[in-house]
Each structure stands twice: as structure tokens, then as C-alpha cells.
């Protein structure tokens, strides 16, 4: 169907109408568009004059759409959204040789970075962009192609793969364990605990670990508290105390012996670490290949 230019109302007026119709408030529409309430009101009046139709009933304290306004908004809202998506796609074209990965600080530094290094040796023509954030699954999905993070339940995504379950046990440096040789697990836990204090991560702490294993909580003589898990693990390597370790994240540390299991008790939960693909990422052939490679090398 050919475009009838004469039937198109002013675009700014349509945008103002869409914002006001969505919120049913000229004030909220103005805040969303970073203009004054008067400017929104003028744009909508301009649109009504252009169409020859009243779009809002202004007789009540709170504005509401007329029947014509409701029908019109249903028709134009999808079109405006499509224009926005098309503009975004034009300004940010898909680059099939670049992958943007979102991951938490702990996952990025402890687990992902060694694998990216291995991947880059096998696929040197693929560029990797790493987006690090505490709360990965709350990040804007338009910013990344895939994300890797911890979640208590399966997150949403075009493709979702559980990389591994949550398995948690106690670790320390070999020297710290040797210094406290002969202590029972409860006595060892009473020496010095390294504590993670970051509510954004969603990971549990000592209290939940004791509860999950049905163990009596052990109150330590001393504790050191950290805001990031990476720092906590560095402190454990330096022999500053015992720490909770997430399996798979610390494979390399356990393999090299810089950290050792303090004793055998391990808690496994239904939570885990997930790989999710965004809508943008699903369009990239190279991302599908990367995800398959990462799963095979997890």
C-alpha cells in the first residue's frame, strides 16, 4: 500500500500522544519526554486539531482516553515501537565477528577469562567484549549478546543453558590448614571466617550454608568481611581464614593447590550458573558457535 503523506500527522505530536495515552497523565508523559507539561498538552491539542477528533476526555480530575483515542492508540503504538526498533537496528548494526558477554565480577575473573583466552586461540578472528556487572540478569538485554550468571531459578532468554549446579564447600590455603592441623571441622570454622557482604550477588553466606547442611552454626572468633567475592578468594589464598567456595568457579585454584578443601561437607542446591542468549545475540551465527564451544568446555 503506497504511503499517503498527507494523512500523516506531526511525529512529535504522535510521540506525545503515545506517552500520555500510556500513562494517562500529561505530567508523567512530560517527565518521560523531558519536556514541560504544557508542551505535551500543546502537542496533543495539535494532533486533535489535525485529526479533527477528540482523543482525551478532560472533564474528570484524571484524564482518560475517548473511544476514538483508545482505538487510535492501539493502532499507532505498535507502529511507533517498530520505528524505534528499526532505528536502533540501523544505528547499531549486527557485527557478526564481535560477541558481547555480560557476566558478574566473580564469574568473569574466576571462570570466564581463562576460557576466553582458550577460545581466542582457537577463533582469533572473533572479537570479545566483556560487560561486567554485579546483577547480570537485571542488565539491559540490548547491551549484550549473551550473559553468564548465578540464578536461583531459570532466567529468561532466547536460549537458556544451565552450565553447572551450585555446589558449595569450605576452602582455605594449604598453609592455613596446616597451621590448624588436627582441628575438627567445627573447630576450624571457629577460627576465622571470610564473609561476603554484597546483597546484589544473590549468593548465600555462612548462615545459609549451615542451614542447608543441617549443621549447627559456628560463630567464629574472628571474621573478615568483603564486598566482592574476588577479594575474598584472594584473602583465602593468602591464608587469612576459611571461605565458602563455589565449585567450578575455583577449579583452577584447586588444581594448582593454591586453595584446598578444608573438609568434605558439600552443599548442592537447585540454583546454578546459566548461559542465556539475548534477542540480538540470537541473530549472530558466531554466538551460537561460541555458546556451543563454551558448553563443551565448561
C-alpha positions as CSV (number, residue, x, y, z in Angstrom):
1,X,0.0,0.0,0.0
2,X,1.6,3.4,-1.0
3,X,2.3,5.9,1.7
4,X,-0.2,8.8,1.8
5,X,2.0,11.6,3.1
6,X,-1.0,13.9,3.5
7,X,-2.5,11.5,6.0
8,X,0.5,11.6,8.4
9,X,0.1,13.8,11.5
10,X,3.1,15.5,13.1
11,X,5.5,12.9,14.5
12,X,6.2,14.9,17.7
13,X,2.5,15.1,18.4
14,X,2.2,11.3,17.9
15,X,5.0,10.7,20.4
16,X,3.5,13.0,23.0
17,X,0.1,11.3,22.5
18,X,1.6,7.8,22.9
19,X,3.4,8.8,26.1
20,X,0.2,10.4,27.5
21,X,-2.1,7.6,26.5
22,X,0.2,5.0,28.0
23,X,0.5,6.8,31.4
24,X,-2.9,8.6,31.3
25,X,-1.1,11.6,32.7
26,X,0.3,14.7,30.9
27,X,2.7,15.2,33.8
28,X,4.2,11.7,33.6
29,X,4.3,12.0,29.8
30,X,6.2,15.2,30.1
31,X,8.7,13.7,32.5
32,X,9.3,10.7,30.2
33,X,9.9,13.0,27.2
34,X,11.9,15.6,29.2
35,X,9.6,18.5,28.3
36,X,7.1,20.6,30.1
37,X,3.5,19.5,30.8
38,X,2.4,22.5,28.7
39,X,4.4,21.2,25.7
40,X,2.7,17.8,25.9
41,X,-0.7,19.5,26.2
42,X,0.0,21.6,23.1
43,X,1.3,18.7,21.0
44,X,-1.9,16.7,21.8
45,X,-4.1,19.6,21.0
46,X,-2.2,20.0,17.7
47,X,-2.8,16.3,17.0
48,X,-6.5,16.6,17.8
49,X,-6.9,19.6,15.6
50,X,-5.0,17.8,12.8
51,X,-7.2,14.7,13.1
52,X,-10.4,16.5,13.8
53,X,-11.1,14.1,16.7
54,X,-11.0,14.5,20.5
55,X,-8.6,11.9,21.9
56,X,-8.8,12.6,25.6
57,X,-11.7,13.3,28.0
58,X,-10.6,16.1,30.2
59,X,-13.7,16.6,32.2
60,X,-12.6,14.4,35.1
61,X,-9.8,15.1,37.5
62,X,-7.7,12.4,35.8
63,X,-7.6,12.4,32.0
64,X,-8.9,9.3,30.2
65,X,-9.0,8.3,26.5
66,X,-12.1,8.7,24.5
67,X,-13.2,5.6,22.4
68,X,-11.6,7.2,19.4
69,X,-8.4,7.9,21.3
70,X,-8.2,4.3,22.7
71,X,-8.7,2.8,19.2
72,X,-6.2,5.2,17.7
73,X,-3.6,4.5,20.3
74,X,-3.9,0.7,19.8
75,X,-3.1,1.3,16.1
76,X,-0.2,3.7,16.3
77,X,1.7,2.4,19.5
78,X,2.9,-0.7,17.6
79,X,4.0,1.3,14.6
80,X,6.0,3.7,16.8
81,X,7.6,0.8,18.6
82,X,8.6,-0.7,15.2
83,X,10.1,2.6,14.1
84,X,12.1,2.7,17.3
85,X,13.4,-0.8,16.8
86,X,14.3,-0.2,13.2
87,X,16.2,3.0,14.1
88,X,18.1,1.1,16.9
89,X,19.0,-1.7,14.4
90,X,20.2,0.9,11.9
91,X,22.3,2.7,14.4
92,X,23.7,-0.5,16.0
93,X,24.1,-2.9,13.2
94,X,24.8,-6.6,14.0
95,X,28.6,-7.2,13.8
96,X,28.8,-11.0,13.4
97,X,32.5,-11.0,14.3
98,X,32.0,-9.5,17.7
99,X,30.5,-11.0,20.8
100,X,29.4,-9.0,23.9
101,X,29.2,-11.1,27.1
102,X,27.7,-9.9,30.3
103,X,29.0,-11.6,33.5
104,X,29.3,-10.9,37.2
105,X,32.8,-9.9,38.6
106,X,33.3,-13.4,40.1
107,X,32.2,-15.4,37.1
108,X,34.2,-13.1,34.7
109,X,37.5,-13.2,36.6
110,X,37.4,-16.7,38.1
111,X,35.8,-18.8,35.4
112,X,35.2,-17.0,32.1
113,X,38.6,-15.2,31.5
114,X,40.6,-18.4,31.2
115,X,38.1,-19.8,28.7
116,X,38.0,-16.6,26.7
117,X,41.8,-16.9,26.4
118,X,41.5,-20.5,25.1
119,X,38.6,-19.6,22.8
120,X,40.6,-16.7,21.3
121,X,43.5,-19.0,20.4
122,X,41.1,-21.3,18.5
123,X,39.0,-18.5,17.0
124,X,41.4,-15.5,16.6
125,X,39.1,-13.6,14.2
126,X,36.3,-13.2,16.8
127,X,36.3,-10.0,18.9
128,X,35.2,-10.4,22.6
129,X,33.6,-7.5,24.5
130,X,33.1,-8.3,28.2
131,X,30.5,-6.4,30.2
132,X,30.9,-6.9,33.9
133,X,28.1,-6.1,36.4
134,X,27.0,-7.3,39.9
135,X,23.5,-8.1,38.9
136,X,23.8,-9.6,35.4
137,X,20.1,-10.6,34.9
138,X,19.0,-7.1,35.6
139,X,21.2,-5.6,32.9
140,X,19.6,-4.2,29.7
141,X,19.4,-7.2,27.3
142,X,20.0,-4.8,24.4
143,X,23.6,-4.3,25.7
144,X,24.8,-7.8,25.4
145,X,24.6,-10.9,23.1
146,X,24.8,-13.5,26.0
147,X,25.1,-13.4,29.7
148,X,26.6,-15.8,32.3
149,X,25.5,-15.5,35.9
150,X,24.2,-17.1,39.0
151,X,20.4,-17.6,39.5
152,X,18.1,-19.4,41.9
153,X,15.8,-20.3,39.0
154,X,16.0,-20.5,35.3
155,X,16.2,-17.0,33.8
156,X,14.6,-15.8,30.6
157,X,16.3,-15.7,27.2
158,X,16.1,-16.8,23.6
159,X,18.4,-19.7,24.6
160,X,19.0,-20.7,28.2
161,X,21.6,-23.3,29.2
162,X,22.4,-24.3,32.8
163,X,26.2,-24.6,32.8
164,X,26.5,-26.2,36.2
165,X,24.7,-26.6,39.6
166,X,25.6,-24.7,42.7
167,X,28.0,-26.8,44.8
168,X,29.5,-25.1,47.8
169,X,32.2,-26.2,50.2
170,X,34.8,-24.8,52.5
171,X,38.3,-23.9,51.4
172,X,41.5,-22.4,52.8
173,X,45.1,-22.1,51.8
174,X,47.3,-25.2,52.4
175,X,49.3,-23.2,54.9
176,X,46.3,-22.1,56.9
177,X,45.0,-25.7,57.0
178,X,48.5,-27.0,58.1
179,X,48.6,-24.4,60.9
180,X,45.3,-25.8,62.3
181,X,46.0,-29.4,61.7
182,X,44.1,-31.8,63.9
183,X,41.1,-29.5,64.4
184,X,37.6,-30.8,63.8
185,X,35.5,-29.0,61.1
186,X,33.6,-27.1,63.8
187,X,36.9,-26.0,65.5
188,X,38.4,-25.0,62.1
189,X,35.3,-22.9,61.3
190,X,35.6,-21.2,64.6
191,X,39.0,-19.7,63.8
192,X,38.5,-17.0,61.2
193,X,35.7,-16.9,58.6
194,X,35.9,-14.9,55.4
195,X,32.4,-13.3,54.8
196,X,30.8,-12.0,51.6
197,X,28.7,-8.9,52.3
198,X,27.2,-8.0,48.9
199,X,23.4,-8.2,48.7
200,X,23.5,-7.6,44.9
201,X,25.1,-11.0,44.1
202,X,22.2,-13.2,45.3
203,X,24.7,-15.8,46.7
204,X,24.1,-17.1,50.2
205,X,26.6,-16.9,53.1
206,X,27.6,-18.9,56.1
207,X,24.2,-18.9,57.8
208,X,22.5,-20.4,54.7
209,X,25.4,-22.9,54.2
210,X,25.0,-24.3,57.8
211,X,21.2,-24.4,57.4
212,X,21.4,-26.2,54.1
213,X,23.6,-28.9,55.6
214,X,21.5,-29.1,58.8
215,X,24.6,-28.1,60.8
216,X,24.7,-26.1,63.9
217,X,26.0,-22.6,63.1
218,X,29.6,-22.0,64.2
219,X,30.3,-18.5,65.4
220,X,34.0,-17.6,64.6
221,X,36.4,-16.0,67.0
222,X,37.2,-13.6,64.1
223,X,35.9,-12.7,60.7
224,X,36.9,-10.6,57.7
225,X,34.1,-9.2,55.5
226,X,34.4,-8.4,51.8
227,X,32.1,-6.6,49.3
228,X,33.4,-8.7,46.3
229,X,34.0,-12.4,46.1
230,X,37.2,-12.0,44.2
231,X,38.8,-10.2,47.1
232,X,37.5,-12.8,49.5
233,X,39.2,-15.6,47.4
234,X,42.5,-13.6,47.3
235,X,42.4,-13.4,51.1
236,X,41.8,-17.1,51.4
237,X,44.8,-17.8,49.2
238,X,46.9,-15.6,51.5
239,X,45.9,-17.7,54.5
240,X,43.6,-15.2,56.1
241,X,40.9,-17.7,57.0
242,X,38.3,-20.2,55.7
243,X,36.0,-19.3,52.8
244,X,32.9,-20.7,51.1
245,X,33.9,-21.9,47.6
246,X,31.6,-22.3,44.6
247,X,32.6,-25.4,42.6
248,X,33.7,-24.9,39.0
249,X,34.5,-21.2,39.7
250,X,37.6,-22.3,41.6
251,X,38.6,-25.3,39.6
252,X,41.9,-23.7,38.6
253,X,42.8,-22.7,42.2
254,X,42.1,-26.3,43.4
255,X,44.0,-27.8,40.6
256,X,47.1,-25.7,41.3
257,X,46.8,-26.2,45.0
258,X,46.6,-22.5,45.9
259,X,43.3,-23.5,47.7
260,X,42.4,-26.8,49.2
261,X,39.1,-28.3,50.5
262,X,39.1,-27.9,54.3
263,X,36.8,-30.9,54.8
264,X,34.3,-33.0,52.8
265,X,30.9,-31.4,53.6
266,X,29.4,-30.1,50.3
267,X,26.1,-28.4,49.8
268,X,24.4,-28.7,46.4
269,X,21.3,-26.7,45.6
270,X,18.9,-26.3,42.7
271,X,20.4,-22.9,41.9
272,X,23.2,-22.7,39.3
273,X,25.1,-20.7,36.7
274,X,23.3,-20.0,33.5
275,X,24.2,-19.1,30.0
276,X,21.5,-17.0,28.3
277,X,21.3,-15.6,24.7
278,X,19.6,-12.3,24.0
279,X,17.4,-11.4,21.0
280,X,20.3,-9.5,19.4
281,X,22.7,-12.3,20.1
282,X,20.4,-14.9,18.5
283,X,21.0,-13.3,15.2
284,X,24.7,-14.0,15.2
285,X,26.0,-17.2,13.9
286,X,29.3,-16.7,15.7
287,X,27.5,-16.5,19.0
288,X,25.8,-19.9,18.6
289,X,29.2,-21.4,17.8
290,X,30.7,-19.7,20.9
291,X,27.9,-20.9,23.2
292,X,28.4,-24.5,21.9
293,X,32.1,-24.2,22.4
294,X,31.7,-22.8,25.9
295,X,29.2,-25.6,27.0
296,X,31.6,-28.2,25.6
297,X,34.5,-26.7,27.6
298,X,32.6,-26.0,30.9
